[in-house]
Amino acid sequence: MRHAVIEEDLERICRADLPWWAFRGKTVLISGAGGFLPAYLVETLLYLNETIPGQNTKVIGLVRNLEKAGRRLEAYRGREDLLLIGHDVTRPLPEVGRPDFIIHGASPASPRDFARDPLATVAANVWGTQYLLSLARDGRSEGFLFLSSGAVYGRPRSPQERLGEQDYGVLDPLDVNLCYAESKRLGETLCACWRHQFGVPAKIVRIGHAYGPGMRLDDGRVSRDFVADVIERRPLVLKSDGAARRSFCYLADVTTAFFTVLLHGAAGEAYNVADESSECSILELANLFVDLFPERQLRIVRETPIAVETDLRCKFSEAQTDTTKLRSLGWRPAVSLSEGLRRTVRSFEP
């Protein structure tokens, strides 16, 4: 049984004014299907099957860990419209037929993962992208979506700079901690090359700070740390001065953005996915959690301020991005930061 929060989110996503009929009778392959972001894509397509007569979309999920993915998608066990295949996308693909749509979301996504195994991070975003683009070409797929990241922008030259899809900050290719950002950049380049050379209809979403049900609470990013603290009724620990700003976007809105780009976006182009209306500083985020859950008697604890460069929670995806291009496709975020934080905490509790 789905958690009530997820049920409500799926209903909200599927109310979006999108041509959901495009998936009718089609096969959609999603890599990393048990992960935080891809799992909601899987659930949305299955929810459409439940609620639209004759939709009959088949979802193939490539997952590195079948047991873990099975737990995340437990509510769909035994369904004929979902096939999970245990496979590491850094290796040649198994036989999966000719999917009509391909969404590549398989990649380590935690700063701690990047530091521990940078080669696996690069391989998923480079070799995995290459294999899936080749499959899209050979199967003449109607759509291909690469889940990239706002990390590709690097560090903005000015903290006040808001970056559009044609703007870039600074990245050091010799900094191993930036392997995620650099490999996402190369994944995007591969999408552009396969679009140019073979006509693969590849589209790219550059994701900002997404949060919501199903996110890992131990991966070192600040929104996760704070949600874990709220659930455990612990003090919220600031490991920096708290001045860094982030644009947080709730998972249901992010998912709607993905489908908007897949169905309406231009091939060979990238779209920023963020919610500027939910931008706040880390300190403001901590205070918001305290205000939203007064019954938990939360408090904020400051550790001795440390340099941004040594704080994993502040090191990645510092750029603030502009979403004018995405909004031109008709997308609008629907969940405020306060509502999203309440829903996220609620989703981790019975």
Secondary structure, DSSP 4 states (H G I P E B T S, - for coil): ---HHHHHHHHHHHTSSS-GGGGTT-EEEEETTTSHHHHHHHHHHHHHHHHSTT---EEEEEES-HHHHHHHTGGGTT-TTEEEEE--TTS--------SEEEE--S---HHHHHH-HHHHHHHHHHHHHHHHHHHHHHT-SEEEEEEEGGGG-B-SSTT-EE-TT---B--TT-GGGHHHHHHHHHHHHHHHHHHHH---EEEEEE-EEE-TT--SSSS-HHHHHHHHHHHTPPEEESS-S--EEEEEEHHHHHHHHHHHHHHSPTT-EEEE--GGGEEEHHHHHHHHHHH-GGGT--EEEPPP--GGG-HHHHS---EE--HHHHTTT----S-HHHHHHHHHHHT--
